[in-house]
Amino acid sequence: MIYFVLVDRFANGDPGNDGTIDLADPSAFHGGDVRGVLAHLDDIQATGADTVWLSPVFEMRTTPFFGFGAFHGYWVEDLSRMEPRFGTIADLRALSDALHARGMKLYLDVVYNHVAPDGRLFHDRPDWFHPPHPIEHWEDPVEVVQGQVHGLPDLAQEKEEVYTFLRDASLGWIRDVAPDGFRVDAVRHMPVSFLGRMAGDLRAADPDFRLLGEVFEGDPAKVAAAVAGGGMDAVFDFPLHFAMLDVFCDRQSPGALGAVLAQDERYPAGTELVTFLDNHDRPRIRTRCGVHEDEALDFLFAVRGTPSLTWGTEAGLVGEKEPENRGDMVFGDTELRRAIAARAAARRASPALSTGETRAVYLDPTLFVFARVASDTKWVAVNTGETREFHGDRKSTRLNSSHLVISYAVFCLKKK
């Protein structure tokens, strides 16, 4: 299980590096840093997570741009340097060492596609960038790779100087911090040849190093094509993300889930899928799903893949759009955190739920049943219709409307 931390919004472990902060302004910096993450590893581990993924901690633009705040860290100025607001390289290494001592892992978020708007690097080395044109034709493979995403200066990774800069910066973090992997931002907007070459160079430094790619796309075929040959070990499952919201939040046919799962064979051999209900770019699951949040969480921990949790889900954080969906962490031993930890423990204890094969069993307009099969077998049923009986595993159960059953109450579910 992966736990995503937006560093500025998590915890302030060192007020001395805050700079200008304004806790009342949702677009301003709020003072979170790496020491704050280090101080709350018990809270993270209490959710059942065993991997921490940090938002970018590199030197970045720190002033707003046309009213949009810079606190998120994705407007990188220099990938080779640490952002002072977030701490020091020593702080980051201390976090890495502390996680490893707990048997946990650390992923850093790297931005190879672009740099900060109106950034120093863009002015100093204009020859390192593609011409400043926005993406207008999203089906054009050249434009998607060479065009600007949200107006951000687009690095020309095919140029040797650019590649060398990005590679050397990445190898420096591996040497100095010893992370277990990178989460790679905006994969679909970079050449597959660049990503494959980078993957090879990083694994030459650390054979066990892993890459988790973000392909913001709802079509499994397009996600699979974007990662083929790019050296990604895993990719975020945006197609299943959208299907889960359709089914659990909008009460659409559960066949949408089956339609996505049926296309798993499209992915390159060995590609793992990371499942999620929300993130820093998407509405919070509590806001999006309301009273059906529990059902969505149940499914997240029952379906194949590696579940990923966004900071504050266990605290009930809400928000529809940026910056409201990027709220400050609230710490505490909540009932929801204990429920998430129970789901994670049940998943970890069952080979079927953690690594089992998925086999579709039954589908109609309001019911989807599948099995997770390993040395044990777990049945998963999603029902959005009327109460009905389902027979399996020499048992029977009544499925209430909008009721998710996982192996006959592997998790404690509330009937509607």
Secondary structure, DSSP 4 states (H G I P E B T S, - for coil): -EEEE-GGGT--S-GGG--S--TT-TTS-----HHHHHHTHHHHHTTT--EEEEPP-EEE--S-BTTB--TTS-SEEEEEEE-GGG--HHHHHHHHHHHHHTT-EEEEEE--SB--TT-HHHHH-GGGB--S-B---TT-HHHHHHSBSTT--BB-TTSHHHHHHHHHHHHHHHHHH--SEEEES-GGGS-HHHHHHHHHHHHHH-TT-EEEE----S-HHHHHHHHTTTT-SEEE-HHHHHHHIIIIIT---THHHHHHHTTGGGSPTT-EEEEES--TTS--HHHHHGGGHHHHHHHHTTSSSEEEEETTGGGT---SSTTTTSPPP--S--HHHHHHHHHHHHHHH-HHHHHPEEEEEEEETTEEEEEEESSSEEEEEEE-SS-EEEEETTEEEEE-TTEEEETTTSS-----
